[in-house]
């Protein structure tokens, strides 16, 4: 910092160094924040899938206590306490498609979730990049 008489200020070199340091920090931080968005979507999708699986298990237990053991034929809003199917953040859909076999881990669809009524198995559709087969 230069002081001349009553005036004081930063030199050009000091200002350039601050700009360079800020540039380096932002180059490191921005990719980290972009990855956090993806991880947040994956975590939210896992939470929604857990809610769907819980709803299926509760309906299965209700049918077992009534004497007819069966998984629900489809995932509907009636299975949820708030009457809402969770949103899949990977594709922003709440619809559930009934399928015969589990889709590939990165399969995409207009449906947010898939469900196999014969086994009660449910899963999430992906955005085409994330593997959902291990959820």
C-alpha positions, 0 to 999 in steps of 0.5 A: 500500500502506497501512502503519499501525503494525505492519499493512500491506496493499493498498487496495481500489482496488489490489486492484480494479485487479489484478482488472481487469488480470487480467480484460483479460489473460484476455479476450485470452488465452482466444480465442488458446488456443481457436484453438490447439486447432483448429490442432493438430487440423488439423496432426495431420490433415495428418500422418495424411493424409501417412502414408496417402498415403505408405503408398499410394505405397509399395504402388504402388511395390511393385506396380510392381516386381512387374510389375503397376502398381496402387494398393491397392484399399483402405486397410487396416492391412496398409499400415502398419508399426504396423498402425494407420490414423492417427486423424483428429482432426477426427472421431476415426475411423480408418476409410477409406471408398472413394469414386468422387469426392473429397468437398467440402472440409467434408464430414463422415462416420463415416469419418475418411478417404476414398480413391479406389482408381482414382487412389490419391488420399486425403483427410480428412473434416472436422468440417463447419467446416474446409476439407480440400480443399487438404490 
